[in-house]
Amino acid sequence: MASTDFSRTIGGHHHQHGFGRSQALFARVHLDLPLTLLILLLACGGLLILYSGSAQDLNMVKRQAIHFGIGLSVMVFAAQLPPRIYQNIAPWAYAVGVIALIGVLVMGVGAKGAQRWLALPGLPRFQPSELVKLALPLTVAWYMARHPVPPRFSHLVKAIIIIGLPTVLILRQPDLGTSILIFASGALVLFFAGMSWALILSAIGLVAASAPLMWFFVMRDYQKQRVLTFLNPESDPLGSGWNIIQSKTAIGSGGIDGKGFLQGTQSQLEFLPESHTDFIIAVLAEELGLIGVLILLAIYSLIIMRCLYLSSQCETLFGRLLSGSLSVTFFIYVFVNIGMVSGILPVVGVPLPLVSYGGTSVVSLLTAFGVLMSMATHRQR
């Protein structure tokens, strides 16, 4: 039965009761009111933090607001499409994403030592890996929903090939952080489809055993340096260790209630690098303190819990697999960014979702929320 297909903790669907009038109105247009309000709250808070982290660059804040406007419009549109449309376009979206990633390697635009952007005539510059963040779990969910679950070994092998191709292409850019996150988004679909724990533990063991090979034959010099800096940032305090040292200084100096909005010394005096992108939560911690960070984490937690709840409302296996993957992947983005900024993970260049500056990231994340709402609100006739 369909209710037993989703063999991980998200479980089967239950019809909702007790909708308020506003929720009912939103449901008619396939939007979830609580999730939409939480996203808007996070977006508004993110613009305030960005204003401080960008050294009061109002133009950057306006551009980010435009990104949010575009992303919200796409989210609403994505929510209107029924799940069968996403099932039909999944392999085509995957093919376009892979072709775009190949295009990046052939004629991509470089920045800061990496070639991750694609500039096509008549289109704004964009990062194809952000599009693959949605296309990959979409395709893996489409593939797994076409076969019995828990999946057979032969189906797992084919699914891993689907996951591995864009992962390797992104790794070649090089972008180790995004490639790991892309791989995780696809692997989560296999996890929710009921992949056996024996295979999961075997895969973890294989990755651990291959770590030395990755160190010598896969990782670039700057990636190795990031790992060494993570283990001992004080070994090069004015070089590779500068970012994380300044970040931890900003976080620690904020204390309980912070120094006050726009009063942070590390960010406002430009000691903190990338304060408007990867390290933006350090700005928040310094100026609004532990209280501000806890409020942000509370908003993120509510978003993730609501997404998981909506995942449980999906009527199809495809919808549950896809929604579950998107929900947990969003959590991973938050965890990895905060972990690297606070020094418990190596710096891998992952932005803070819907807070860090970046148009492609914002639009792709909001599109994913729209897809998730579509999966949860459309009912089979």
C-alpha positions as CSV (number, residue, x, y, z in Angstrom):
1,M,0.0,0.0,0.0
2,A,1.1,3.6,-0.6
3,S,1.1,4.4,3.1
4,T,3.8,1.8,3.7
5,D,6.0,2.8,0.8
6,F,7.6,5.7,2.6
7,S,9.5,3.6,5.0
8,R,11.4,6.3,6.9
9,T,10.1,8.5,9.6
10,I,8.0,10.9,7.5
11,G,5.4,8.1,7.1
12,G,2.0,8.1,5.4
13,H,-0.5,10.9,4.8
14,H,-3.2,12.2,7.0
15,H,-5.9,14.6,6.0
16,Q,-5.7,17.9,7.7
17,H,-8.6,19.3,9.8
18,G,-9.2,22.6,11.5
19,F,-7.9,24.9,8.8
20,G,-8.5,28.5,9.5
21,R,-10.2,30.7,6.9
22,S,-6.9,32.1,5.7
23,Q,-5.3,28.7,5.5
24,A,-8.3,27.5,3.4
25,L,-7.9,30.5,1.0
26,F,-4.2,29.8,0.7
27,A,-4.9,26.1,0.1
28,R,-7.1,27.0,-2.9
29,V,-4.0,28.4,-4.6
30,H,-1.9,25.4,-3.4
31,L,0.1,27.5,-0.9
32,D,0.7,26.6,2.8
33,L,0.0,29.7,5.0
34,P,2.3,28.8,7.9
35,L,5.3,28.0,5.7
36,T,4.7,31.1,3.5
37,L,4.6,33.4,6.5
38,L,7.8,31.8,7.9
39,I,9.6,32.3,4.6
40,L,8.5,35.9,4.5
41,L,9.6,36.4,8.1
42,L,13.0,34.9,7.3
43,A,13.3,37.0,4.1
44,C,12.6,40.2,5.9
45,G,15.1,39.4,8.7
46,G,17.7,38.3,6.1
47,L,17.4,41.7,4.4
48,L,18.1,43.5,7.7
49,I,21.1,41.3,8.4
50,L,22.3,41.8,4.8
51,Y,22.1,45.6,5.2
52,S,24.5,45.4,8.1
53,G,26.8,42.7,6.6
54,S,27.1,44.6,3.3
55,A,28.4,47.8,5.1
56,Q,25.0,49.4,4.6
57,D,25.0,48.9,0.9
58,L,21.4,49.8,0.1
59,N,21.8,48.8,-3.6
60,M,22.8,45.3,-2.6
61,V,19.8,45.0,-0.3
62,K,17.5,46.3,-3.1
63,R,18.9,43.7,-5.5
64,Q,18.4,41.0,-2.9
65,A,14.8,42.2,-2.4
66,I,14.3,41.9,-6.2
67,H,15.7,38.3,-6.0
68,F,13.2,37.5,-3.3
69,G,10.4,39.0,-5.4
70,I,11.3,36.8,-8.4
71,G,11.8,33.8,-6.2
72,L,8.4,34.2,-4.5
73,S,6.7,34.6,-7.9
74,V,8.4,31.4,-9.1
75,M,7.4,29.7,-5.8
76,V,3.7,30.6,-6.3
77,F,3.9,29.4,-9.9
78,A,5.6,26.2,-9.0
79,A,3.0,25.4,-6.4
80,Q,0.2,25.5,-9.0
81,L,1.7,22.7,-11.1
82,P,0.3,19.3,-10.2
83,P,2.8,16.6,-9.2
84,R,2.3,14.7,-12.5
85,I,3.8,17.6,-14.3
86,Y,7.0,17.4,-12.2
87,Q,7.1,13.6,-12.9
88,N,6.9,14.3,-16.6
89,I,9.6,16.9,-16.7
90,A,12.0,15.3,-14.2
91,P,14.3,13.5,-16.7
92,W,14.3,16.6,-19.0
93,A,15.2,18.9,-16.2
94,Y,18.0,16.5,-15.2
95,A,19.3,16.5,-18.8
96,V,19.2,20.3,-19.1
97,G,21.1,20.5,-15.7
98,V,23.8,18.1,-16.8
99,I,24.2,19.9,-20.2
100,A,24.5,23.2,-18.4
101,L,27.2,21.7,-16.0
102,I,29.1,20.5,-19.0
103,G,28.7,24.0,-20.5
104,V,30.3,25.5,-17.4
105,L,33.4,23.3,-17.8
106,V,33.7,24.2,-21.5
107,M,32.8,27.9,-21.5
108,G,31.9,28.9,-17.9
109,V,32.8,32.2,-16.3
110,G,35.5,32.0,-13.6
111,A,35.5,33.7,-10.2
112,K,37.9,33.3,-7.3
113,G,39.7,30.4,-8.8
114,A,36.6,28.4,-9.7
115,Q,34.6,28.1,-12.9
116,R,31.0,27.8,-11.7
117,W,28.9,30.4,-13.7
118,L,27.3,30.3,-17.1
119,A,26.7,33.4,-19.2
120,L,24.5,32.8,-22.2
121,P,23.5,35.5,-24.7
122,G,20.2,37.2,-23.7
123,L,20.2,35.6,-20.2
124,P,21.5,36.8,-16.9
125,R,24.6,35.0,-15.5
126,F,23.5,32.0,-13.4
127,Q,25.0,29.1,-11.6
128,P,23.8,25.7,-13.0
129,S,24.6,23.8,-9.8
130,E,21.8,25.7,-8.1
131,L,19.3,24.4,-10.6
132,V,20.7,20.9,-10.2
133,K,19.9,21.1,-6.5
134,L,16.3,20.7,-7.4
135,A,16.6,18.7,-10.7
136,L,18.6,15.9,-9.1
137,P,16.3,14.9,-6.2
138,L,13.3,15.4,-8.6
139,T,14.8,12.9,-11.0
140,V,15.9,10.4,-8.4
141,A,12.4,10.5,-6.8
142,W,10.9,10.1,-10.3
143,Y,13.1,7.0,-10.9
144,M,12.5,5.4,-7.5
145,A,8.7,6.0,-7.7
146,R,8.7,3.9,-10.9
147,H,10.0,0.8,-9.1
148,P,9.0,-1.1,-5.9
149,V,10.3,0.0,-2.6
150,P,12.4,-0.8,-0.7
151,P,14.6,-0.6,-3.8
152,R,16.5,-3.5,-5.3
153,F,20.3,-3.4,-5.6
154,S,20.1,-3.0,-9.4
155,H,17.8,0.0,-9.0
156,L,20.1,1.5,-6.4
157,V,23.1,1.2,-8.8
158,K,21.2,3.0,-11.5
159,A,20.1,5.7,-9.1
160,I,23.7,6.2,-7.8
161,I,24.8,6.7,-11.4
162,I,22.1,9.4,-11.8
163,I,23.4,11.0,-8.7
164,G,27.1,10.6,-9.5
165,L,27.1,12.3,-12.9
166,P,26.2,15.8,-11.8
167,T,28.2,15.4,-8.6
168,V,31.4,14.7,-10.5
169,L,30.7,17.6,-12.9
170,I,30.3,20.0,-10.0
171,L,33.4,18.6,-8.3
172,R,35.4,19.4,-11.5
173,Q,34.5,23.1,-11.3
174,P,35.9,22.7,-8.6
175,D,33.1,23.1,-5.9
176,L,33.6,20.4,-3.3
177,G,31.0,21.8,-0.9
178,T,28.2,22.0,-3.4
179,S,29.0,18.6,-4.9
180,I,28.6,17.0,-1.4
181,L,25.3,18.8,-0.9
182,I,24.1,17.7,-4.4
183,F,25.0,14.1,-3.6
184,A,23.3,14.3,-0.3
185,S,20.0,15.5,-1.9
186,G,19.9,12.5,-4.1
187,A,21.1,10.1,-1.4
188,L,18.3,11.3,0.9
189,V,15.7,10.1,-1.7
190,L,17.2,6.6,-1.5
191,F,17.2,6.8,2.3
192,F,13.5,7.7,2.4
193,A,12.8,5.0,-0.2
194,G,13.9,2.4,2.3
195,M,17.5,1.7,1.4
196,S,18.7,-1.0,3.8
197,W,20.9,0.0,6.8
198,A,23.5,-2.6,5.7
199,L,24.0,-0.7,2.5
200,I,24.0,2.7,4.2
201,L,26.7,1.6,6.7
202,S,28.7,-0.1,3.9
203,A,28.6,3.1,1.9
204,I,29.7,5.1,4.9
205,G,32.6,2.7,5.4
206,L,33.5,2.9,1.8
207,V,33.7,6.7,1.9
208,A,35.8,6.6,5.1
209,A,38.2,4.1,3.5
210,S,38.5,6.2,0.3
211,A,39.3,9.4,2.2
212,P,43.1,9.0,1.8
213,L,42.6,8.5,-1.9
214,M,40.5,11.6,-2.1
215,W,43.1,13.5,-0.2
216,F,45.9,12.6,-2.7
217,F,44.1,12.3,-6.0
218,V,40.8,14.3,-5.8
219,M,41.2,17.3,-3.5
220,R,42.9,20.5,-4.7
221,D,45.6,22.2,-2.7
222,Y,43.2,24.9,-1.5
223,Q,40.7,22.3,-0.4
224,K,43.5,20.5,1.6
225,Q,44.4,23.8,3.1
226,R,40.8,24.3,4.3
227,V,40.9,21.0,6.1
228,L,44.3,21.8,7.7
229,T,43.0,25.2,8.7
230,F,39.9,23.6,10.2
231,L,42.1,21.4,12.4
232,N,44.4,24.3,13.4
233,P,43.3,27.8,12.2
234,E,46.0,29.4,14.4
235,S,48.7,27.8,12.2
236,D,48.3,30.6,9.7
237,P,46.4,33.4,11.5
238,L,47.0,36.0,8.8
239,G,46.5,33.8,5.9
240,S,44.2,30.8,5.5
241,G,43.1,30.9,9.1
242,W,42.0,34.6,9.0
243,N,38.4,33.9,8.0
244,I,37.5,31.4,10.7
245,I,39.5,33.3,13.4
246,Q,37.6,36.5,12.7
247,S,34.3,34.7,12.5
248,K,34.7,33.1,15.9
249,T,35.9,36.4,17.3
250,A,32.8,38.1,16.0
251,I,30.5,35.3,17.4
252,G,32.2,35.3,20.8
253,S,32.3,39.0,21.2
254,G,28.5,39.3,20.7
255,G,27.7,37.7,24.0
256,I,24.1,37.2,25.1
257,D,22.4,40.3,23.6
258,G,25.0,41.5,21.2
259,K,26.7,44.9,20.6
260,G,23.6,46.4,18.9
261,F,22.4,46.6,15.3
262,L,25.1,48.1,13.0
263,Q,27.5,48.3,16.0
264,G,29.6,45.2,15.3
265,T,33.3,45.9,15.0
266,Q,34.4,42.8,13.1
267,S,31.9,43.4,10.4
268,Q,31.6,47.1,10.2
269,L,35.4,47.6,10.3
270,E,35.8,44.9,7.6
271,F,37.8,42.5,9.6
272,L,35.2,39.8,8.8
273,P,35.5,38.6,5.2
274,E,32.5,37.5,3.1
275,S,30.3,39.1,5.7
276,H,27.4,39.4,3.2
277,T,27.6,35.8,2.0
278,D,29.1,32.8,3.7
279,F,29.9,34.4,7.1
280,I,26.7,36.5,7.5
281,I,25.6,34.7,10.6
282,A,28.7,35.9,12.4
283,V,27.4,39.5,11.7
284,L,24.1,38.5,13.4
285,A,25.9,36.9,16.3
286,E,28.1,39.9,17.0
287,E,25.4,42.5,16.7
288,L,22.3,40.7,18.1
289,G,24.1,38.1,20.3
290,L,23.0,34.6,21.3
291,I,19.4,35.8,21.5
292,G,19.4,36.9,17.8
293,V,21.0,33.6,16.7
294,L,18.4,31.6,18.7
295,I,15.6,33.5,17.1
296,L,17.0,32.7,13.6
297,L,17.5,29.0,14.5
298,A,13.9,29.0,15.8
299,I,12.6,30.3,12.5
300,Y,14.7,27.7,10.6
301,S,13.5,24.9,12.9
302,L,9.8,25.9,12.3
303,I,10.4,25.9,8.6
304,I,12.0,22.5,8.6
305,M,9.3,21.0,10.8
306,R,6.6,22.5,8.7
307,C,8.2,21.1,5.6
308,L,8.5,17.6,7.1
309,Y,4.8,17.8,8.1
310,L,3.8,18.8,4.6
311,S,5.9,15.9,3.3
312,S,3.7,13.5,5.4
313,Q,0.6,14.9,3.6
314,C,1.7,13.9,0.1
315,E,-0.5,11.3,-1.4
316,T,2.0,9.8,-3.8
317,L,5.3,8.0,-3.2
318,F,7.0,10.4,-5.7
319,G,5.7,13.4,-3.7
320,R,6.8,12.0,-0.3
321,L,10.3,11.0,-1.6
322,L,10.9,14.4,-3.2
323,S,9.4,16.5,-0.4
324,G,11.3,14.6,2.3
325,S,14.6,15.1,0.4
326,L,14.0,18.8,-0.1
327,S,13.1,19.3,3.6
328,V,16.2,17.5,5.0
329,T,18.5,19.1,2.4
330,F,17.4,22.5,3.6
331,F,18.4,21.5,7.1
332,I,21.8,20.3,5.8
333,Y,22.4,23.7,4.2
334,V,21.7,25.5,7.4
335,F,23.8,23.0,9.5
336,V,26.8,23.1,7.2
337,N,26.9,27.0,7.0
338,I,26.6,27.5,10.7
339,G,29.0,24.6,11.4
340,M,31.7,26.1,9.2
341,V,31.3,29.6,10.4
342,S,31.5,28.5,14.1
343,G,34.6,26.3,13.4
344,I,33.1,22.8,13.8
345,L,33.2,22.1,10.1
346,P,35.7,23.0,7.4
347,V,34.9,26.1,5.3
348,V,33.3,24.8,2.1
349,G,31.6,28.0,0.7
350,V,27.9,27.2,1.5
351,P,25.7,30.3,1.9
352,L,23.1,30.6,4.7
353,P,19.8,29.8,3.1
354,L,17.6,32.9,2.3
355,V,19.9,35.1,4.3
356,S,23.2,35.2,2.5
357,Y,23.3,37.4,-0.6
358,G,22.8,35.6,-3.9
359,G,20.1,35.6,-6.5
360,T,20.4,32.1,-8.0
361,S,20.4,30.5,-4.5
362,V,17.3,32.4,-3.4
363,V,15.3,31.6,-6.5
364,S,16.3,27.9,-6.4
365,L,15.4,27.6,-2.7
366,L,12.0,29.3,-3.1
367,T,11.3,27.2,-6.2
368,A,11.9,24.1,-4.1
369,F,9.4,25.4,-1.5
370,G,6.9,25.8,-4.2
371,V,7.4,22.3,-5.5
372,L,7.0,21.0,-1.9
373,M,3.8,22.9,-1.5
374,S,2.5,21.5,-4.8
375,M,3.3,17.9,-3.6
376,A,1.4,18.4,-0.4
377,T,-1.7,20.4,-1.5
378,H,-2.7,18.7,-4.8
379,R,-5.0,15.9,-4.3
380,Q,-5.6,13.0,-6.7
381,R,-9.0,12.8,-8.2
